[in-house]
Structure formats: structure tokens, C-alpha cells
Amino acid sequence: MREDLPGYTGKVALVVGSSRGLGRQVAELMADQGARVIVNSASTAVDGKNVARTIRKNGGQAHYVCADVASEEQVAAMADLIGEKFGRLDIVVHCAAGGSEARVMDATLPMFERTFGVNSYSLVTLARHLSPLMPAGSRVVYMSSMGAIRASHGYGVVGAAKAASEALVRSLALELAPLGITVNGVRTTAFPSLSLRYFSSSRDWLDMCARESPLGPPPVEKVAETILLLCSQAAGYITGQVLNVDGGWLTSVLRGKGAGADVGPIPH
């Protein structure tokens, strides 16, 4: 176990959607920092239990809870379990993702309901049921994407849910501030992940990021490390923010150029 960031030893951290991918990376890094980690997934219980087992094998502390955060009933039950087993909760990281690939004009109401349930309403129910367990100094971090502010073919339903969630980050930051709880988000470009494979344009998105980001597509560990920074004591005065972790893509002029390419002088 290493302790590079202040404020993790002994803290209880729930990482929603941590049976694989980015969520797993966050859970493992937090355990490595000394936190007691609650691994969560909705359906991949075998994978989730394996993540918790791996953390314990490596000397960390981890417990697995199966709960679909799109269901308020299951979120409430998870909150009761956490309260009984740990008595408190210091960190909530929302890495759960899901949704339908569709043109907005073709999307059905069930597509919107499920996508917003997993990505947006779940953030509200998690805050509602878990904040009573969270002391002053606690952290909530939501994982967003560039789809919240940029349009991509087939990503309109998910993008709308991510945009709504970023608005909720700001509102929850305001409402939870009197309790001493900070709420922030992390927004990133496409990076290799299991959830990205469900979108037919994923290869094009990855190629675009490699071509247009000065630092290239963000490695998953860099996104995870940013989440850890926002959950640390060092970020105690940051709230209501959505931080871009995109290798400079959003603010660069590298359109059609290779990552790190010399674009020449900026025209007057």
C-alpha cells in the first residue's frame, strides 16, 4: 500500500460501477491509498467480487455490493447495508454508465428513461440516501464525458443524460455545501473502455482523439488519478466543477494534425 495523497487512510469509499474498466481502476487505486473500498456493480457480480478479492489479496480492504443505481429501492438498500457495516461513508464515485445508441429523432421513451436512470437520476438518489452517512469533508465525484457538451452521431441520448448530470453536479454542490460535502465531475474524451465498445463510432472517436489531442487520448489511469485528486484532502475547496481531462483536446487547434504535431504559427 502506498500513500501519495492526503486523507485516504481509513476512509470508506463507494465506487459505483467498479467491476471493470475505469471504476475498477479507481477502486484499486483508492484501496492502494489506504481507503476501505466498497465495490459496486448492477449485474456483473462475478467480476465485482473478483475486484474485491484482488484488492484484499494485494493487502487492501474491499467489500462487494450488488445494486442497480438506476433503482432507488436498491440504492436505499445499499445505503442501509453501508450504514450497518461501516457506520459512515466518506467518498462516492459514480462511474456507472449505460445507454442506447440511437439518433435522438429515433429514440424511444424507454431508451431515455433507462439512460437517464443510470446516468442522471442515480446521482440524485445516491446523494439523497448516502449523504446522511457522510461527515463534513466527504466527496462526491461524477464521471461525465465530452458528449455532454459536444454532439456525436449515436450518442445523443447518452450525451443529454451526461449534460443533465453535470447540471445536477452544480445543484448538488450547492445543496450539500452546508453539510461540508463537495460534489464535482470529471469530463473526458473517448478512451479505450468496455462501455465504449457498444457504440459503432467508437473507433472513429478514438482515432479523432489520437489525432487532435496534444497529449493523445487520456490513459485510463490518468483519469482515475484525477478522480482520486478530487476526492483527496487537497481538493477540499473545489466544488460544483466539471474538470476536463482530455489531453488538451477541447482547447487545442490540432484539427487534422497528429498529437503533438507542430501546427506552425497562429495566423493573425
Stockholm file with secondary structure:
# STOCKHOLM 1.0

chainA/1-268         MREDLPGYTGKVALVVGSSRGLGRQVAELMADQGARVIVNSASTAVDGKNVARTIRKNGGQAHYVCADVASEEQVAAMADLIGEKFGRLDIVVHCAAGGSEARVMDATLPMFERTFGVNSYSLVTLARHLSPLMPAGSRVVYMSSMGAIRASHGYGVVGAAKAASEALVRSLALELAPLGITVNGVRTTAFPSLSLRYFSSSRDWLDMCARESPLGPPPVEKVAETILLLCSQAAGYITGQVLNVDGGWLTSVLRGKGAGADVGPIPH
#=GR chainA/1-268 SS CCCCSTTCTTCEEEEETCSSHHHHHHHHHHHHTTCEEEEEESSCHHHHHHHHHHHHHTTCEEEEEECCTTCHHHHHHHHHHHHHHTSCCCEEEECCCCCCCBCTTTCCHHHHHHHHIIIIIHHHHHHHHHGGGCCTTCEEEEECCGGGTSCCTTBHHHHHHHHHHHHHHHHHHHHHGGGTCEEEEEEECCCSCTGGGGSTTHHHHHHHHHHHCTTCSCCHHHHHHHHHHHHSGGGTTCCSCEEEESTTTTTCCCSSSCTTCCCCCCCC
#=GC SS_cons         CCCCSTTCTTCEEEEETCSSHHHHHHHHHHHHTTCEEEEEESSCHHHHHHHHHHHHHTTCEEEEEECCTTCHHHHHHHHHHHHHHTSCCCEEEECCCCCCCBCTTTCCHHHHHHHHIIIIIHHHHHHHHHGGGCCTTCEEEEECCGGGTSCCTTBHHHHHHHHHHHHHHHHHHHHHGGGTCEEEEEEECCCSCTGGGGSTTHHHHHHHHHHHCTTCSCCHHHHHHHHHHHHSGGGTTCCSCEEEESTTTTTCCCSSSCTTCCCCCCCC
//
